[in-house]
Amino acid sequence: MGDTLTCEECGAAVESVEQLEEGQEVVEMQEESDGSIRLFESRNLFLCKNCKNPLGLFDS
């Protein structure tokens, strides 16, 4: 059995992908030591189906 994610906005318990809604594609970023930005590939942002609060990115 997997883990449960709880939405901080509405308190909904998310136990499966079916309980998520796919949002827009977002670019992953990392700050470099010199203050510049390093961009990585885009990933899909997943939202709580109950309140649309952003919950995370899937690592493919």
NORRAVEN-V31134 format. One record per residue. N is the residue number from 0. RES is the residue in one small letter. SS is DSSP state (A for helix, B for strand, O for the rest). PSI is psi in degrees with one decimal (* if undefined). D_FIRST is the distance of its C-alpha to the first C-alpha in whole Angstrom. Layout:
BEGIN
n:res:ss:psi:d_first
N:RES:SS:PSI:D_FIRST
N:RES:SS:PSI:D_FIRST
END
This chain:
BEGIN
n:res:ss:psi:d_first
0:m:O:142.6:0
1:g:O:-173.6:4
2:d:O:164.1:7
3:t:O:133.8:9
4:l:B:131.9:13
5:t:B:128.0:16
6:c:O:124.5:19
7:e:O:-23.5:22
8:e:O:-50.3:25
9:c:O:-9.7:23
10:g:O:4.2:21
11:a:O:138.8:18
12:a:B:125.8:14
13:v:B:116.8:13
14:e:O:-10.3:9
15:s:O:164.2:10
16:v:A:-31.1:14
17:e:A:-20.5:15
18:q:A:8.5:16
19:l:B:157.8:18
20:e:B:134.0:21
21:e:B:127.5:23
22:g:B:-156.0:26
23:q:B:164.8:28
24:e:B:134.3:28
25:v:B:153.2:29
26:v:B:132.1:30
27:e:B:135.5:29
28:m:B:155.8:31
29:q:B:137.1:32
30:e:B:131.6:35
31:e:O:164.8:38
32:s:O:-24.4:40
33:d:O:5.3:43
34:g:O:-6.2:41
35:s:O:169.4:41
36:i:B:135.4:38
37:r:B:126.4:36
38:l:B:140.9:34
39:f:B:179.2:31
40:e:B:156.4:30
41:s:B:148.7:29
42:r:B:157.5:25
43:n:B:130.8:24
44:l:B:135.1:23
45:f:B:137.9:21
46:l:B:155.6:22
47:c:B:128.0:20
48:k:O:-25.4:21
49:n:O:-47.4:23
50:c:O:-0.4:25
51:k:O:17.5:25
52:n:O:132.2:24
53:p:B:128.4:23
54:l:B:-26.9:20
55:g:B:179.9:20
56:l:B:142.8:21
57:f:O:131.6:18
58:d:O:109.2:19
59:s:O:*:20
END
